[in-house]
Amino acid sequence: MRLVLAVIGLVAGPCLANAQPSSGAEAVTVDDQAKDGGTDRDKDGHNDEDQDLLAFVREMKVGIGLDTYYEWNFNRPIGRVNLLRAYDVTSNSFSLNQASLILEHPVDVDAGRRFGGRLDLQYGQATETLQGSLANEPRPQAYRPIFQAYGTYVFPVADGLTVDFGKWASAIGYENNYTKDQINYSRSFWFDYLPFYHMGARVNFKMNDAVALNYWITNGTQQTEAFNNYKDQMFGAVVQPRKTVSWTINYYLGQEHPDVTAVQNPATTSPPTQPGLSVTPIDPAPDGRLHIFDTYLSWQVRPDTTVGIEADYVISRMWENDAPGRSAAPSKVSGGALYIRRQLTPTVAVAGRVEYLRDRDGLFSGTSQSLKEATLTYEYRLEKGLVFRGEWRGDFSNVPFFLTRTFGEVQNDQPTLTAGLIWWWGNKQGTW
């Protein structure tokens, strides 16, 4: 609020300073003000503190987003629930997917500013998917509106060594959070399965114009607070052999089994703790590892056509070694996705996506099955910052899985039709 009032004051100040004095009043000049205050002021009457604040406001990048939709599921499922959807989770309901606010003070090395920061706040249906649950967060409610919050520093090493610390969106997988930056309205199975966010440190080292290396050390996948003592790591590279091609390779090593169970409503706490920090130890705690092999490529074939491809292979074990009553047998998920988008006119675009996910041991869906999906999206840009998307999507399984209108009955497919409206405002340009 103080910042808002300060900006209003700074904007209104010159107007008030240039106003003519009323009859009988003596005009006060900027020089007189500077003398009275003992502080140097510019021609508009701003002192050094005012000028610093104005510069800060000018440097800030702000983005405000609103993502809404209506979806019809032809299965008419009980509870209007769309299974295995990350964001478009309800049918036959006018829905608020997410309302977002981004505040960013970016790094500007050329201006001598090597540090920056970013805060993303998010509300709506997507928050329930994206922002963790008791399955992976000891206290999800403490962090639920905070999608990203991190600080950045660029060390003067070669072409730049960038370090971020805090909570940030995962770069594993082709798709990301903000709908305006995607080619489809809905998200793929792979987006829903792969990590959404991490808490920790990440390092990006730009070797040259064509190759950048990435390293992360984190609490885990979807863990703002750690639920075990293991620290996950990611090793990756982004290769850009030409301006129209970008290839990302990621390997993620983690341990996603908790060593405690949070006591949500303890009668008493001894010793005293914050709510949610009372725990019951798990002994012995599973120690099996998670391995994610992820790669995706984006190719702008020509100015109006972009093609993307993604491939993933995931291995997860409950225990690291076999022992009586313990199995180190791996559970696996594998597959990939193909994307294409064509800009037909300055305001109209069409896009398609097909994908395959082999959930051999039910890690993603809880059922051993092979999942396929096809999506066709029509996009119409009504204004700069306002887009309509109409979308048909079909989900298919080799076993009966998707909900129907009859309790206890499931079927092999889930066809949906969606109308989405996406608004955004602010001076933050490009991909959010």
Secondary structure, 3 states (H helix, E strand, C coil): CHHHHHHHHHHHHHHHHHCCCCCCCCCCCHHHHHHHHCCCECCCCCEHHHHHHHHHHHHCEEEEEEEEEEEEECCCCHHHECCCCCCCCECCCEEEEEEEEEEEECCEHHHCECEEEEEEEEECHHHHHHCCCCCCCCCHHHCCCEEEEEEEEEECCCCCEEEEEEEEECCCCCCCCCHHHCCCCCCCHHHHHCCCEEEEEEEEEECCCCEEEEEEEECCCCCCCCCCCCCEEEEEEEEEEECCEEEEEEEEEECCCCCEEECCCCCCCCCCCCCCCCEEECCCCCCCCEEEEEEEEEEEEECCEEEEEEEEEEEECCCCCCECCECCCCEEEEEEEEEEEEECCCCEEEEEEEEEEEECCCCCCCCCEEEEEEEEEEEEEEECCEEEEEEEEEEEECCCCEECCCCCCEECEEEEEEEEEEEEEECCCCCC
